[in-house]
Structures are given as structure tokens and as C-alpha cells.
């Protein structure tokens, strides 16, 4: 089975929550890999940061859209995190700031999206 066929099948069977988890997993893996690169690998480091920024930008846009069903305080927090991610990503490239903060933020979001946690929370009153 080709990778494209697998990806198509996964998209058809994944819940939105699983898709978001997978997107964060890919972006986080990119950040971790980029953080291990030497500073001279500017292009590859910037590519990982850009992918993560796009993910957060998409989330912020979705949270700002009319009709988003998330509670307003949560939407505001996600937008705030997206703005922080954008600023910190610039600091990583321009000032040599650490990737670690971005990785930890993504991991925290992944914990909240985790299928195991979601199903455990759904079974509790």
C-alpha cells in the first residue's frame, strides 16, 4: 500500500480531534529534529518553525471565525498561544532562543487531544 493511499484512508477514518493530534505530532517532530540541527542549517530550522507557525495560525483563524463552537475563553487562549508561538519562533531564528518552549506547548496540546485521554474523559460523569 502506498503512503498516499494510507494517508487518504487515515483522513477518511480520523475524527477531527485525531487529525489535530496528528498535525501537532508532525509539527512537534519537526521542531525536535530542527532543534538538533546545527545553527548553520538555517533553512531546515526555518522550515520546521514555519510549519508549526502555519498550524498555529490555522488554529487561531478557526478560533476567530464566527460559528466556532469552543467556549470564548478557550478560543482567546488558543489565539494568545498562537501569537506567542509566532513571536517565539522569530526569537528562535533571530536570537537563538530555544525550541524547547514550542515543543512543550505542542506536547501539552497533544496531551489534551490524546485519544486515550478523550475516551477516558468521555466515560467519566
C-alpha positions, 0 to 999 in steps of 0.5 A: 500500500502506498503512503498516499493511499494510507494517508487518504484512508487515515483522513477518511477514518480520523475524527477531527480531534485525531487529525489535530493530534496528528498535525501537532505530532508532525509539527512537534517532530519537526521542531525536535529534529530542527532543534538538533540541527546545527545553527548553520542549517538555517533553512531546515530550522526555518522550515520546521518553525514555519510549519508549526507557525502555519498550524498555529495560525490555522488554529487561531483563524478557526478560533476567530471565525464566527460559528466556532463552537469552543467556549470564548475563553478557550478560543482567546487562549488558543489565539494568545498561544498562537501569537506567542508561538509566532513571536517565539519562533522569530526569537528562535531564528533571530536570537537563538532562543530555544525550541524547547518552549514550542515543543512543550506547548505542542506536547501539552496540546497533544496531551489534551487531544490524546485519544486515550485521554478523550475516551477516558474523559468521555466515560467519566460523569 
